[in-house]
Amino acid sequence: MTTNTVRFMVSLAIDEGKLGAFEDAALLMTADTRKEPGTLAYEWCLSPDRQRCRLFEAYTDADAVLAHLTGPVVQTLVPRLLETSKDSGFEVYGNPGPAAAELLAGLGAEIFQSWQGFSR
């Protein structure tokens, strides 16, 4: 693949009785992430029972990933989100760069390096 794009898929299990607080944190995270210039996508998807969530993220390149990981959304708002849910899986697709890869490993992310294919 010739793309520098890096994508995340975060799986979350929402704590019983905390959907409202989860939604509040997610709305703040989305609003703040929207301001990050290297963010291409940031989309939340809920299961029909509203107990599980998938967060899909896409960044232009490794620099954008590092800026996100060291910025206020991850440093301040992710801990708030995790007061309402549990991380049940975190996958990264593409090359996040060495500095971001180290941070991601500390968050329990599994990194899948791009192998072949295309994006449009």
Contacts in CASP RR format, 6 or more apart in sequence:
PFRMAT RR
TARGET T0000
AUTHOR 0000-0000-0000
METHOD contacts of the structure
MODEL  1
MTTNTVRFMVSLAIDEGKLGAFEDAALLMTADTRKEPGTLAYEWCLSPDR
QRCRLFEAYTDADAVLAHLTGPVVQTLVPRLLETSKDSGFEVYGNPGPAA
AELLAGLGAEIFQSWQGFSR
1 94 0 8 1.000
1 114 0 8 1.000
1 115 0 8 1.000
1 116 0 8 1.000
1 117 0 8 1.000
1 118 0 8 1.000
1 119 0 8 1.000
2 118 0 8 1.000
3 114 0 8 1.000
3 118 0 8 1.000
3 119 0 8 1.000
4 60 0 8 1.000
4 61 0 8 1.000
4 62 0 8 1.000
4 95 0 8 1.000
5 40 0 8 1.000
5 58 0 8 1.000
5 59 0 8 1.000
5 60 0 8 1.000
5 61 0 8 1.000
5 94 0 8 1.000
5 119 0 8 1.000
6 58 0 8 1.000
6 59 0 8 1.000
6 61 0 8 1.000
6 62 0 8 1.000
6 64 0 8 1.000
6 65 0 8 1.000
6 92 0 8 1.000
6 93 0 8 1.000
6 94 0 8 1.000
6 95 0 8 1.000
6 96 0 8 1.000
6 100 0 8 1.000
7 41 0 8 1.000
7 56 0 8 1.000
7 57 0 8 1.000
7 58 0 8 1.000
7 59 0 8 1.000
7 92 0 8 1.000
7 93 0 8 1.000
7 94 0 8 1.000
8 55 0 8 1.000
8 56 0 8 1.000
8 57 0 8 1.000
8 58 0 8 1.000
8 90 0 8 1.000
8 91 0 8 1.000
8 92 0 8 1.000
8 93 0 8 1.000
8 109 0 8 1.000
9 54 0 8 1.000
9 55 0 8 1.000
9 56 0 8 1.000
9 57 0 8 1.000
9 90 0 8 1.000
9 91 0 8 1.000
9 93 0 8 1.000
10 54 0 8 1.000
10 55 0 8 1.000
10 57 0 8 1.000
10 87 0 8 1.000
10 89 0 8 1.000
10 90 0 8 1.000
11 52 0 8 1.000
11 53 0 8 1.000
11 54 0 8 1.000
11 87 0 8 1.000
11 88 0 8 1.000
11 89 0 8 1.000
11 90 0 8 1.000
12 22 0 8 1.000
12 52 0 8 1.000
12 53 0 8 1.000
12 54 0 8 1.000
12 55 0 8 1.000
12 81 0 8 1.000
12 85 0 8 1.000
12 86 0 8 1.000
12 87 0 8 1.000
12 88 0 8 1.000
13 51 0 8 1.000
13 52 0 8 1.000
13 85 0 8 1.000
13 86 0 8 1.000
13 88 0 8 1.000
14 22 0 8 1.000
14 50 0 8 1.000
14 51 0 8 1.000
14 52 0 8 1.000
14 53 0 8 1.000
14 84 0 8 1.000
14 85 0 8 1.000
15 22 0 8 1.000
15 84 0 8 1.000
15 85 0 8 1.000
15 86 0 8 1.000
16 51 0 8 1.000
18 83 0 8 1.000
18 84 0 8 1.000
18 85 0 8 1.000
19 50 0 8 1.000
19 84 0 8 1.000
20 84 0 8 1.000
21 83 0 8 1.000
21 84 0 8 1.000
22 53 0 8 1.000
22 81 0 8 1.000
22 84 0 8 1.000
22 85 0 8 1.000
25 77 0 8 1.000
25 80 0 8 1.000
25 81 0 8 1.000
25 83 0 8 1.000
25 84 0 8 1.000
26 44 0 8 1.000
26 53 0 8 1.000
26 55 0 8 1.000
26 81 0 8 1.000
28 77 0 8 1.000
28 80 0 8 1.000
29 42 0 8 1.000
29 73 0 8 1.000
29 77 0 8 1.000
29 78 0 8 1.000
29 81 0 8 1.000
30 42 0 8 1.000
30 44 0 8 1.000
32 72 0 8 1.000
32 73 0 8 1.000
32 77 0 8 1.000
33 39 0 8 1.000
33 42 0 8 1.000
33 57 0 8 1.000
33 68 0 8 1.000
33 73 0 8 1.000
34 42 0 8 1.000
36 64 0 8 1.000
36 67 0 8 1.000
36 68 0 8 1.000
36 73 0 8 1.000
37 64 0 8 1.000
38 59 0 8 1.000
38 60 0 8 1.000
38 61 0 8 1.000
38 63 0 8 1.000
38 64 0 8 1.000
38 67 0 8 1.000
38 68 0 8 1.000
39 57 0 8 1.000
39 58 0 8 1.000
39 59 0 8 1.000
39 60 0 8 1.000
39 64 0 8 1.000
39 68 0 8 1.000
40 58 0 8 1.000
40 59 0 8 1.000
40 60 0 8 1.000
41 56 0 8 1.000
41 57 0 8 1.000
41 58 0 8 1.000
42 55 0 8 1.000
42 56 0 8 1.000
42 57 0 8 1.000
42 58 0 8 1.000
43 55 0 8 1.000
43 56 0 8 1.000
43 57 0 8 1.000
44 53 0 8 1.000
44 54 0 8 1.000
44 55 0 8 1.000
45 53 0 8 1.000
45 54 0 8 1.000
45 55 0 8 1.000
45 56 0 8 1.000
46 52 0 8 1.000
46 53 0 8 1.000
47 53 0 8 1.000
52 88 0 8 1.000
53 85 0 8 1.000
57 68 0 8 1.000
59 65 0 8 1.000
59 68 0 8 1.000
62 95 0 8 1.000
62 96 0 8 1.000
62 97 0 8 1.000
62 100 0 8 1.000
65 96 0 8 1.000
65 97 0 8 1.000
65 100 0 8 1.000
66 96 0 8 1.000
66 97 0 8 1.000
66 99 0 8 1.000
66 100 0 8 1.000
66 103 0 8 1.000
68 74 0 8 1.000
69 100 0 8 1.000
69 103 0 8 1.000
69 104 0 8 1.000
70 103 0 8 1.000
87 107 0 8 1.000
87 108 0 8 1.000
89 110 0 8 1.000
90 104 0 8 1.000
90 107 0 8 1.000
90 108 0 8 1.000
90 109 0 8 1.000
90 110 0 8 1.000
91 109 0 8 1.000
91 110 0 8 1.000
91 111 0 8 1.000
91 112 0 8 1.000
92 104 0 8 1.000
92 109 0 8 1.000
92 110 0 8 1.000
92 111 0 8 1.000
92 112 0 8 1.000
93 112 0 8 1.000
93 114 0 8 1.000
94 111 0 8 1.000
94 112 0 8 1.000
94 113 0 8 1.000
94 114 0 8 1.000
95 113 0 8 1.000
95 114 0 8 1.000
96 104 0 8 1.000
96 111 0 8 1.000
101 111 0 8 1.000
104 111 0 8 1.000
105 111 0 8 1.000
END
